[in-house]
Structures are given as C-alpha cells and as structure tokens.
C-alpha cells in the first residue's frame, strides 16, 4: 500500500471553525459544511440585496425589543465543523450569551435564506437538513424565482414541516415569533418592475 502524501492527509482533515476563522481574506465568502470548506455563490444580485435589506428592516421594526436581528455576513457556528452564514438571523435577547465578537455560537431562533438559481439546491435541500439537525426552530426560504416565502417549523421528529407558503399581500405570521408581521409585497414594493420578471 502506497503511503499517503501530506497534501492527501490535509485534504482528509476536517475543517474546523478555528481553521476557518484563521483563513486569510481572499475576497471570497465561505461556509463550513460537515467539515468541508464550501465557496459560496457569486455576489448576490441587486434583487437579493434589496429583499434582504427590506426583510431585515421589517423584522427590526417589529421585533427589535425581544430579538437581535442580523444580516449576512455573520457566522452562525452550529458546531466545530458546521459554520453557516444565513441571509438573516434572529436570536432572542434572553440568549444574548450566544452572541460573541466572533459570531453566534449555537442555534438561533430563526434563520432565513434568500435563494437564487445559484443557491436553490443548497438552501432547499442541504441547509434544510443542517438547520434541522442543529435544532433551529424556524427556517424561512425566500424564493426570488416566484417571490414566495416558505415557512418551515421544526417538529419533535427533528424534521422540518412546511407549514405555509406566503405570496403577495398575504401576511406572514409565526406562532413562535409573535412580533412578525409583513408580506412579500412589503419586501418587493420598492423594486423596479423589471426586477420582478
């Protein structure tokens, strides 16, 4: 049996949060997925950024007294080998100790991903499994292909249940997050019509 080269051994070593945190800034954004370094999609589109900003502002407006609300990029360290950067994160003020100068350590109360054609599979398949595994109680996917918000709630089985899909003027509500009150129309109201096509 041929001995392994050092480069092979390095490739087999799981990437940890400490390894990730010490990477030099090369202008790219990464996540740690199951101990592997993953390059994130190209820079978000103007539509993505506008919707992200509006979602953050609306959540901040209604929920800031009870929750800290953050927008990407911010590290959510779910384990030593699982570090994600959701588009929007909410964490209750009673769990403020999870928030450090380096990021959020542990599961937030809500994560939201704004998906695009580049990230759809990652957001709807891979991240759904990861966020459920680490006990994130509520997960939203804002889909820019049809301008909907899919609301997933974690059940006792440890799996997410899709409980609602919101569109247009339907008010987004959450049993767990009573302060939430907005619609997809609120998120897209200021976008130029051609961005919605």
WOQUIQUI-V179469 format. One record per residue. N is the residue number from 1. RES is the residue in three letters. SS is DSSP state (~ for helix, > for strand, _ for the rest). Layout:
N_RES_SS / N_RES_SS
//
This chain:
1_UNK__ / 2_UNK__ / 3_UNK__ / 4_UNK__ / 5_UNK__ / 6_UNK_~ / 7_UNK_~ / 8_UNK_~ / 9_UNK_~ / 10_UNK_~ / 11_UNK_~ / 12_UNK_~ / 13_UNK__ / 14_UNK__ / 15_UNK__ / 16_UNK__ / 17_UNK_~ / 18_UNK_~ / 19_UNK_~ / 20_UNK_~ / 21_UNK_~ / 22_UNK__ / 23_UNK__ / 24_UNK__ / 25_UNK__ / 26_UNK__ / 27_UNK__ / 28_UNK__ / 29_UNK__ / 30_UNK_> / 31_UNK_> / 32_UNK_> / 33_UNK_> / 34_UNK__ / 35_UNK__ / 36_UNK_> / 37_UNK_> / 38_UNK_> / 39_UNK_> / 40_UNK__ / 41_UNK__ / 42_UNK__ / 43_UNK__ / 44_UNK__ / 45_UNK__ / 46_UNK_~ / 47_UNK_~ / 48_UNK_~ / 49_UNK_~ / 50_UNK_~ / 51_UNK_~ / 52_UNK_~ / 53_UNK_~ / 54_UNK_~ / 55_UNK_~ / 56_UNK_~ / 57_UNK_~ / 58_UNK_~ / 59_UNK_~ / 60_UNK_~ / 61_UNK_~ / 62_UNK_~ / 63_UNK_~ / 64_UNK__ / 65_UNK__ / 66_UNK__ / 67_UNK_> / 68_UNK_> / 69_UNK_> / 70_UNK_> / 71_UNK_> / 72_UNK__ / 73_UNK__ / 74_UNK__ / 75_UNK__ / 76_UNK_> / 77_UNK_> / 78_UNK_> / 79_UNK_> / 80_UNK__ / 81_UNK__ / 82_UNK_> / 83_UNK_> / 84_UNK_> / 85_UNK__ / 86_UNK__ / 87_UNK__ / 88_UNK_> / 89_UNK_> / 90_UNK_> / 91_UNK_> / 92_UNK_> / 93_UNK_~ / 94_UNK_~ / 95_UNK_~ / 96_UNK_~ / 97_UNK_~ / 98_UNK_~ / 99_UNK_> / 100_UNK__ / 101_UNK__ / 102_UNK__ / 103_UNK__ / 104_UNK_> / 105_UNK_> / 106_UNK__ / 107_UNK__ / 108_UNK__ / 109_UNK__ / 110_UNK_> / 111_UNK_> / 112_UNK_> / 113_UNK_> / 114_UNK_> / 115_UNK_> / 116_UNK__ / 117_UNK__ / 118_UNK__ / 119_UNK__ / 120_UNK_~ / 121_UNK_~ / 122_UNK_~ / 123_UNK_~ / 124_UNK_~ / 125_UNK_~ / 126_UNK_~ / 127_UNK_~ / 128_UNK_~ / 129_UNK_~ / 130_UNK_~ / 131_UNK_~ / 132_UNK_~ / 133_UNK_~ / 134_UNK__ / 135_UNK__ / 136_UNK__ / 137_UNK__ / 138_UNK_> / 139_UNK_> / 140_UNK_> / 141_UNK_> / 142_UNK_> / 143_UNK_> / 144_UNK__ / 145_UNK__ / 146_UNK__ / 147_UNK__ / 148_UNK_> / 149_UNK_> / 150_UNK_> / 151_UNK_> / 152_UNK_> / 153_UNK_> / 154_UNK_> / 155_UNK__ / 156_UNK__ / 157_UNK__ / 158_UNK__ / 159_UNK__ / 160_UNK_> / 161_UNK_> / 162_UNK_> / 163_UNK_> / 164_UNK_> / 165_UNK_> / 166_UNK_> / 167_UNK_> / 168_UNK__ / 169_UNK__ / 170_UNK__ / 171_UNK_> / 172_UNK_> / 173_UNK__ / 174_UNK__ / 175_UNK__ / 176_UNK__ / 177_UNK__ / 178_UNK__ / 179_UNK__ / 180_UNK__ / 181_UNK__ / 182_UNK_> / 183_UNK_> / 184_UNK_~ / 185_UNK_~ / 186_UNK_~ / 187_UNK_~ / 188_UNK_~ / 189_UNK__ / 190_UNK__ / 191_UNK__ / 192_UNK__ / 193_UNK_~ / 194_UNK_~ / 195_UNK_~ / 196_UNK_~ / 197_UNK__
//
